[in-house]
């Protein structure tokens, strides 16, 4: 996924791209619909690439896609002061959440999303939105933990959307399976795993997210694991590597995003019944064979969102990576929703 643009936010170089459909009718006054894609963990924007390409071909759309801070091509983080020495020292000894340089929590990700939307002028003020109507607002598509990120941005940071599509979303508690709970409790152990063993762990995680193992054999497994195990992705400055932290940073980044997951970021919304205050229509997609997000969690989320949920699609023969297991069905569901 080509993310040539950079947005700097609290030490992170957030890589993103703004894409537009080819104008098939230059004389048309019709404005392209804006759509924002937000990926989850431990993924990157590449999971949306086939869907984005399909939408752009159908058009007209303006699409914002980015890698969350700490993920994919957005792993480049700089502290103030002596960037290299400070960051390397903190990373090398990271044993608790606070020891990892750079915040990747849901709370922070929501703040980063709000700032990015404002930077690219997709976060109009309330007055502007009222004046121009919902057509001026972007639709937003969120997968996995991005559902919680988007809901926080919407409910706590005044980000308005024309509509919201939540795809195999983790926005109720408790979070995570046994593996994620183990990483959160013992981050130092996973930081110190030998590289080959760590790579095997990452690949096992990726494999567990697909219903059809044949999908991963077409190259998707390598694409999805690459940000965590392959050195040499290009930084925003054009240099190779992982920003200032050097060898092993990919592994620390993977552990960091799990270690910094804070139940309180979702509990804050649940305790205040904030999901009832969503201000746009919502569609929920879920793969019926998703072993990461059980059906009861999705049904609980639908219940909490109440009458804001206008459509629900449970997709058979699809796991957590529903957009890869059933790309055609998901493309139809998304296109119909947006139109």
C-alpha positions as CSV (number, residue, x, y, z in Angstrom):
1,X,0.0,0.0,0.0
2,X,1.6,3.3,-1.1
3,X,1.4,5.9,1.7
4,X,3.6,8.7,0.4
5,X,2.3,11.5,2.7
6,X,3.4,12.2,6.3
7,X,1.5,13.8,9.1
8,X,3.5,14.5,12.2
9,X,1.7,14.1,15.5
10,X,3.3,13.9,19.0
11,X,6.5,12.4,17.8
12,X,5.0,10.0,15.3
13,X,5.4,10.2,11.5
14,X,2.0,9.0,10.4
15,X,2.0,7.8,6.8
16,X,-1.2,8.3,4.8
17,X,-2.6,8.8,1.3
18,X,-5.5,10.6,-0.2
19,X,-6.9,8.8,-3.3
20,X,-9.5,9.9,-5.8
21,X,-11.4,8.0,-8.4
22,X,-10.6,8.8,-12.0
23,X,-13.0,11.4,-13.2
24,X,-15.1,9.7,-15.9
25,X,-17.3,12.7,-16.4
26,X,-15.3,15.9,-16.1
27,X,-18.5,18.0,-16.7
28,X,-20.4,16.4,-13.8
29,X,-20.9,18.7,-10.8
30,X,-21.2,15.6,-8.5
31,X,-18.7,15.8,-5.7
32,X,-16.9,12.5,-4.8
33,X,-17.9,10.9,-1.5
34,X,-15.3,11.0,1.2
35,X,-14.4,7.7,2.8
36,X,-11.9,7.0,5.7
37,X,-10.4,3.6,6.3
38,X,-9.0,2.7,9.8
39,X,-7.3,-0.6,10.3
40,X,-7.0,-2.6,13.6
41,X,-4.3,-4.6,15.4
42,X,-1.9,-6.1,14.4
43,X,-2.7,-5.1,10.9
44,X,-1.9,-2.2,8.6
45,X,-3.7,-0.4,5.8
46,X,-2.8,-3.1,3.3
47,X,-5.8,-5.2,4.5
48,X,-8.1,-2.6,2.8
49,X,-6.2,-2.4,-0.5
50,X,-8.5,-4.7,-2.6
51,X,-11.6,-3.0,-1.2
52,X,-10.1,0.5,-1.8
53,X,-9.2,-0.4,-5.4
54,X,-12.7,-1.7,-6.0
55,X,-14.3,1.5,-4.7
56,X,-12.0,3.7,-6.7
57,X,-12.9,1.8,-9.8
58,X,-16.6,2.3,-9.2
59,X,-16.2,5.9,-8.1
60,X,-16.5,8.7,-7.5
61,X,-14.8,8.6,-4.1
62,X,-12.1,10.5,-2.2
63,X,-10.4,8.0,0.1
64,X,-8.2,8.7,3.1
65,X,-6.2,5.7,4.2
66,X,-3.3,5.6,6.8
67,X,-1.3,3.4,9.1
68,X,-2.0,3.9,12.8
69,X,0.9,5.3,14.8
70,X,3.1,2.4,15.7
71,X,1.9,0.2,12.9
72,X,2.9,-0.6,9.3
73,X,4.7,2.3,7.7
74,X,3.9,4.6,10.7
75,X,6.5,3.0,13.1
76,X,8.8,6.0,12.9
77,X,8.8,7.8,16.3
78,X,11.1,10.6,17.5
79,X,11.5,11.9,21.0
80,X,12.7,15.4,21.6
81,X,16.4,15.8,22.4
82,X,18.9,13.1,21.4
83,X,16.6,11.1,19.3
84,X,18.7,8.0,18.6
85,X,20.2,7.5,22.1
86,X,17.1,8.2,24.1
87,X,14.8,6.0,22.0
88,X,17.2,3.1,21.8
89,X,17.8,3.2,25.5
90,X,14.1,3.2,26.3
91,X,13.3,0.5,23.8
92,X,16.2,-1.8,24.8
93,X,15.0,-2.0,28.4
94,X,11.2,-1.9,27.8
95,X,9.5,-4.0,30.3
96,X,6.3,-2.1,31.1
97,X,3.8,-0.1,29.1
98,X,5.4,3.2,30.1
99,X,8.9,2.0,29.0
100,X,7.9,1.8,25.4
101,X,8.6,5.0,23.5
102,X,5.5,6.4,21.8
103,X,1.9,6.0,22.7
104,X,-0.2,3.5,20.7
105,X,-3.2,3.2,23.0
106,X,-6.8,3.5,21.7
107,X,-7.1,6.8,23.5
108,X,-4.1,8.2,21.7
109,X,-5.1,6.7,18.4
110,X,-8.5,8.5,18.6
111,X,-6.7,11.8,19.2
112,X,-4.4,11.1,16.3
113,X,-7.3,10.3,14.0
114,X,-9.1,13.5,15.0
115,X,-6.0,15.5,14.2
116,X,-5.4,13.8,10.9
117,X,-9.0,14.4,9.8
118,X,-8.6,18.0,10.7
119,X,-5.3,18.3,8.8
120,X,-6.8,16.9,5.6
121,X,-10.0,18.9,6.1
122,X,-12.3,16.0,6.7
123,X,-13.2,17.1,10.2
124,X,-15.4,20.2,9.7
125,X,-16.5,22.2,12.6
126,X,-20.1,21.7,13.7
127,X,-21.1,25.0,12.1
128,X,-19.5,24.0,8.8
129,X,-21.2,20.6,8.9
130,X,-24.6,22.0,9.6
131,X,-24.2,24.5,6.8
132,X,-23.1,22.0,4.2
133,X,-25.1,18.9,5.4
134,X,-24.0,15.3,5.8
135,X,-22.7,15.3,2.2
136,X,-19.7,17.2,3.5
137,X,-18.9,14.6,6.1
138,X,-16.9,11.4,5.4
139,X,-18.1,7.9,5.9
140,X,-15.7,5.9,8.0
141,X,-14.9,2.2,7.8
142,X,-13.3,0.6,10.9
143,X,-12.0,-3.0,11.4
144,X,-11.1,-4.7,14.7
145,X,-9.9,-2.3,17.4
146,X,-10.4,0.6,15.0
147,X,-14.1,0.4,16.0
148,X,-13.2,1.6,19.5
149,X,-10.8,4.2,18.0
150,X,-13.5,5.6,15.7
151,X,-16.1,5.6,18.4
152,X,-13.8,7.6,20.7
153,X,-13.0,10.1,18.0
154,X,-16.7,10.5,17.3
155,X,-18.0,10.6,20.9
156,X,-15.1,12.3,22.7
157,X,-13.4,14.4,20.0
158,X,-16.4,15.7,18.1
159,X,-15.5,13.9,14.8
160,X,-18.7,13.8,12.8
161,X,-19.3,11.2,10.1
162,X,-21.9,10.7,7.4
163,X,-22.0,7.0,8.4
164,X,-20.0,4.4,10.2
165,X,-19.3,0.8,9.1
166,X,-17.9,-1.4,11.9
167,X,-16.3,-4.5,10.6
168,X,-15.5,-7.4,13.0
169,X,-15.1,-4.7,15.6
170,X,-13.8,-5.1,19.2
171,X,-15.5,-2.3,21.1
172,X,-16.8,-4.1,24.2
173,X,-15.0,-5.6,27.1
174,X,-13.2,-7.8,27.9
175,X,-10.5,-7.4,25.3
176,X,-8.3,-10.1,23.8
177,X,-7.8,-13.8,23.9
178,X,-5.3,-15.8,26.0
179,X,-2.4,-14.9,23.8
180,X,-3.0,-11.1,24.0
181,X,-3.5,-11.3,27.8
182,X,-0.2,-13.1,28.1
183,X,1.6,-10.5,26.0
184,X,0.0,-7.7,28.1
185,X,1.2,-9.4,31.3
186,X,4.7,-10.3,30.2
187,X,5.7,-7.8,27.5
188,X,9.4,-8.2,28.4
189,X,9.4,-11.9,27.5
190,X,8.0,-11.3,24.0
191,X,10.5,-8.4,23.4
192,X,13.3,-10.8,24.1
193,X,12.1,-13.7,21.9
194,X,14.7,-14.8,19.3
195,X,13.7,-13.3,15.9
196,X,12.8,-16.5,14.2
197,X,10.6,-17.6,17.1
198,X,9.0,-14.2,17.2
199,X,8.3,-14.4,13.4
200,X,6.6,-17.8,14.0
201,X,4.4,-16.2,16.7
202,X,3.3,-13.4,14.4
203,X,2.6,-15.8,11.5
204,X,0.5,-17.9,13.8
205,X,-1.5,-14.9,14.9
206,X,-2.1,-13.9,11.3
207,X,-3.1,-17.5,10.3
208,X,-5.7,-17.6,13.1
209,X,-7.5,-14.5,11.6
210,X,-8.4,-16.2,8.3
211,X,-11.1,-18.8,7.8
212,X,-9.7,-19.9,4.5
213,X,-6.0,-20.8,4.8
214,X,-5.7,-20.7,1.0
215,X,-6.1,-16.9,1.1
216,X,-2.9,-16.5,3.1
217,X,-1.0,-18.7,0.7
218,X,-1.6,-16.2,-2.2
219,X,0.9,-13.8,-0.6
220,X,-1.3,-12.3,2.1
221,X,0.5,-13.9,5.0
222,X,3.8,-12.2,4.0
223,X,2.1,-8.9,3.4
224,X,0.4,-8.9,6.8
225,X,3.5,-10.1,8.7
226,X,6.0,-7.9,6.9
227,X,5.7,-4.7,9.0
228,X,6.6,-6.7,12.1
229,X,9.3,-9.1,10.8
230,X,10.9,-7.7,7.7
231,X,13.5,-4.9,8.0
232,X,13.9,-2.3,5.4
233,X,10.5,-0.6,4.9
234,X,11.1,3.0,3.8
235,X,10.7,5.8,6.3
236,X,9.1,9.1,5.5
237,X,12.6,10.7,5.1
238,X,13.4,8.1,2.4
239,X,15.7,6.1,4.6
240,X,15.5,2.4,5.2
241,X,14.6,1.0,8.6
242,X,12.3,1.7,11.5
243,X,13.0,5.3,12.3
244,X,15.4,6.0,15.1
245,X,15.3,2.7,16.9
246,X,17.1,0.3,14.5
247,X,17.2,-3.5,14.6
248,X,14.6,-5.2,16.6
249,X,12.2,-2.2,16.6
250,X,9.6,-4.1,14.6
251,X,9.4,-6.7,17.3
252,X,9.1,-4.1,20.1
253,X,6.5,-2.3,18.0
254,X,4.4,-5.4,17.9
255,X,4.6,-6.0,21.6
256,X,4.0,-2.3,22.4
257,X,0.6,-2.1,20.7
258,X,-0.6,-5.1,22.8
259,X,1.1,-4.0,26.0
260,X,-0.4,-0.5,25.8
261,X,-4.0,-1.7,25.2
262,X,-5.9,-0.2,28.1
263,X,-9.4,-1.5,29.0
264,X,-10.1,1.9,30.5
265,X,-10.2,3.5,27.0
266,X,-13.3,1.5,26.2
267,X,-14.7,1.4,29.8
268,X,-14.9,5.2,29.7
269,X,-17.4,4.9,26.8
270,X,-19.3,1.9,28.2
271,X,-19.7,3.4,31.7
272,X,-21.2,6.6,30.4
273,X,-23.5,4.7,28.0
274,X,-21.9,6.8,25.3
275,X,-22.7,4.4,22.5
276,X,-26.3,5.5,22.7
277,X,-25.1,9.0,21.7
278,X,-23.7,8.1,18.3
279,X,-24.8,10.8,15.8
280,X,-24.8,8.8,12.5
281,X,-26.2,5.7,11.0
282,X,-24.2,2.5,11.6
283,X,-23.7,-0.8,9.7
284,X,-22.1,-3.8,11.4
285,X,-20.3,-6.5,9.4
286,X,-19.1,-9.7,11.1
287,X,-17.5,-12.9,9.7
288,X,-19.5,-15.9,11.1
289,X,-16.2,-17.8,11.6
290,X,-14.4,-15.0,13.5
291,X,-12.6,-16.7,16.4
292,X,-11.3,-13.4,17.6
293,X,-14.5,-11.6,18.2
294,X,-17.3,-14.0,19.3
295,X,-20.8,-13.5,18.1
296,X,-22.1,-12.5,21.5
297,X,-19.7,-9.5,21.6
298,X,-21.0,-8.3,18.2
299,X,-24.6,-8.7,19.3
300,X,-23.8,-6.8,22.5
301,X,-22.3,-4.0,20.6
302,X,-25.4,-3.9,18.3
303,X,-27.6,-3.8,21.3
304,X,-25.7,-0.9,22.9
305,X,-25.7,1.2,19.6
306,X,-29.5,0.8,19.6
307,X,-31.5,2.3,16.7
308,X,-28.3,3.8,15.2
309,X,-27.6,0.4,13.7
310,X,-29.5,0.4,10.4
311,X,-28.0,-2.7,8.8
312,X,-26.3,-5.9,10.0
313,X,-24.5,-8.4,7.8
314,X,-23.2,-11.7,9.2
315,X,-21.0,-13.2,6.5
316,X,-20.6,-17.0,6.2
317,X,-17.2,-18.7,5.6
318,X,-15.4,-15.6,6.8
319,X,-13.1,-15.2,9.8
320,X,-11.7,-12.0,11.5
321,X,-10.2,-10.8,8.2
322,X,-13.6,-10.9,6.6
323,X,-12.4,-8.6,3.8
324,X,-9.9,-11.1,2.7
325,X,-11.9,-14.3,3.2
326,X,-14.9,-12.8,1.3
327,X,-13.7,-9.8,-0.7
328,X,-16.5,-9.8,-3.2
329,X,-19.3,-10.0,-0.6
330,X,-17.7,-7.4,1.6
331,X,-17.2,-5.0,-1.4
332,X,-20.9,-5.4,-2.2
333,X,-21.9,-4.7,1.4
334,X,-19.7,-1.6,1.6
335,X,-20.7,-0.2,-1.8
336,X,-24.4,-0.6,-1.1
337,X,-24.0,1.0,2.3
338,X,-22.1,4.0,0.9
339,X,-24.7,4.5,-1.8
